[in-house]
Amino acid sequence: MAGSELSIRVNIDSQPITDRLRRLAASARDAQPAMMEIAEFLHERTRDHFDNEQDPDGNPWAPLAESSQGAKRRKGVPVDQILHGQSLHLRDTIFPFWSNNEAGVSTGLGSEAYAATHQFGADKRKIPARPFLGLSAEDENEIVDILNQFLTGGL
């Protein structure tokens, strides 16, 4: 679709993270090192979700439908891995981004619709959600630790 932009944003509402970010903003320090560390952490965790075929909380993704397995077989793609085609295209096009006031991960240009279909599911196509973006409670704690280290001069 020329001239249009499709984006998906998954925002995380975490009071401990929000509190640390406010302290960071008030400190007037260059936050990019902390944001880079958080973005790299999110990137690694998102790739882990693909490798482990689990959502951010560790729940297994829905198995492939028989029709999907058949389509993969016809293409010569292994059927024992969910969301892994002939390549790990979606997994491998996720990249970290950061600035002085944000950190996150994004999918590669052109894969937004495909990513949204698997993150949220598609009722019309009977594709179950297989979330790969998001944070577990453990992930939130790790981000709080990164921010605490930065605020205390440890990063």
Sequence and secondary structure as in RCSB ss.txt:
>XXXX:A:sequence
MAGSELSIRVNIDSQPITDRLRRLAASARDAQPAMMEIAEFLHERTRDHFDNEQDPDGNPWAPLAESSQGAKRRK
GVPVDQILHGQSLHLRDTIFPFWSNNEAGVSTGLGSEAYAATHQFGADKRKIPARPFLGLSAEDENEIVDILNQF
LTGGL
>XXXX:A:secstr
 TT           HHHHHHHHHHHHHT   HHHHHHHHHHHHHHHHHHHHHTB TTS B     HHHHHHHHHH
T  SSSTT  SS HHHHT EEEE SS EEEE  TT HHHHHHHHH BTTTTB     SS  HHHHHHHHHHHHHH
HTT  
